[in-house]
Amino acid sequence: MKWRYIYSLLVTASILMLLNSNSSLCKPAAVTDSVIYLTVVSDLSHNEAVEGHLIDVTVDSGFVTLTGKVDNLLGKDRAERLCYTIRGVRGIINRIEVIPVKRSVSELRGDISRALILDPVTESLDLTCNISHDTVFLGGTVQSIVQKQLADETVKGIKGVSHIENNITVVPVSIRSEREIKKEIKGLLKSDPFIYDKMIKVAVHKGVVRLSGTVGSIAEKLYARINAYVPGAVAVIDSGITVKLWAKDPLRRKGKLVIKPDEAIVEEMGALFKRDPRISPSDIRIAMKKGNVMLKGTVENLNTKRQAEETALNLIGVYHVENNIKVRPEEYLGDGEMEKRIAEKVRLDPIVDRHELKIIVRNGKAHVYGAVDSRYEKNHVTEIIAKIPGVITVANYASVRNDDLPWTPENDSIIRANITDEYLSQFIVDLSDLSISVKDGIATVTGDIESMKELRAIVENAFDGGAKMVVTRLMFNGMKKYGVYDYRGNYTFN
């Protein structure tokens, strides 16, 4: 794999020169288009969730254009989202063509209706669906922008859909003043360590939020937009934000990050739970001591329990989450009915519908048997089942084809160069706080981290760099975060 080694040296050297030749007081030179191109192509080829061999990439002045053909809308979106994490990207033009399996309008309409009913968030929403060829037109009303986005995601997961026009209207339950909405958004922008809020302006008129100003990365622009999805907002327009790589602290804000007291983190977590329709309303109690969070209470579906844990783990200052939430469905459907619903949901899904999976439900516990092509697909199956009403827990015994193949040996220096390249190209990982060593394919990473999100990126990017095992010796807010992870993905980040 000499080409990979040469590529790594080129990218690593290029970015290190950029980092070392500029201070926070100077305008840093932009990452070159060739570096961005190599990084995007490499990430597409190594990402299990993307059919990278079907996608072509061009880069012009930091703007990435994606072309090619995929068979489902989720694949198109995943390719675009991958580009958001890459340093130097100023914009993304997604021209990937979706060529889905041919299905009749009646089949498509019926499956979309069933999918919306089977999802615990969208089942109670007042939505309409019209179809013209492979394009779905969504209408109706919801209470928040997040609900509108989740309806969109549900329909994207139906095989046969190539395009969605989301015309759903957001009608908040309670009217908030423009001042209240603006204040909350500005507060969220200020507390987000990945955003330099002083260069972003917020304006609100009749519930429509307009963001303007300058950010240092396309990822920062995305984070700003997501922070604006607050209760009372009916739409967010971010076309006024421009991405300029010379912007002050474009990717991280070292001096800004302050670990809040446990009480403040609990308050923030509770507010996030209330804002997320996948979690709210629910009876979840939060306790926290020295970064360790305990979640208790009762929820109606497994997806709510999983989303609560994920939300907690993503907060700055959270070290560990013990999830003792109990799933107690409001209505017991019966094991046989749950098996039917799971089978139907798998049949509708464009990612795993081709696999012959056997689902057995006993006393609310879903057991999965069969084989899939990747760890991503295996996790996707679990996510599908977690949304089915009545499922208490999932035991996924599906095997991953070729996952038992031995690790391919590689030179340690090449692996270290590859991992360095992966860390440099991603905005979440701060390489200046880390030290990397590799021996016999085992990568050891030491240093300081700021969040569980960074830990996840450190481990996954090390595997992308060719490590057969990753050992972390990290400090998180004064506490040890040690772990050992094998390349087959048999690990969790909690």
RADATA-V597858 format. One line per field, one symbol per residue. phi: phi as a letter, one per 40 degrees, with the letter a starting at -180 (. if undefined). A space follows every 50 residues. Layout:
phi = ???
This chain:
phi = .cccccdccccccccccccccbbccbccccccccccdccccccccccccb ccccbbbbbbfgccbbbhbbbacccccccccdcccccgccabbcbcccbc ccbccccccccccccccccccccbccbbabbbfbcbbcbhbbcacccccc cccccccbchcbabbcbcccbdcbcbcdccccccccccccccccbcccbb bbbbafgccbbahbbcacccccccccccccdgcbabbbcccbcbccddfc babdcccbcccdccccccccccdcccccbccabbbbbaafgcbbbbhbbc accccccccccccccchccabbcbcccbccbccgccccdcccdccccccc cbccccbbbbbbfgccbbbhabcacdccccccccccccdhccabbccccb dgcccccccacdcccccccdddcccbcccbcccbbbbbafgccbbbhbbb accccdcdccccccchccabbbbbbbfgbcbcabbcccgcabbb
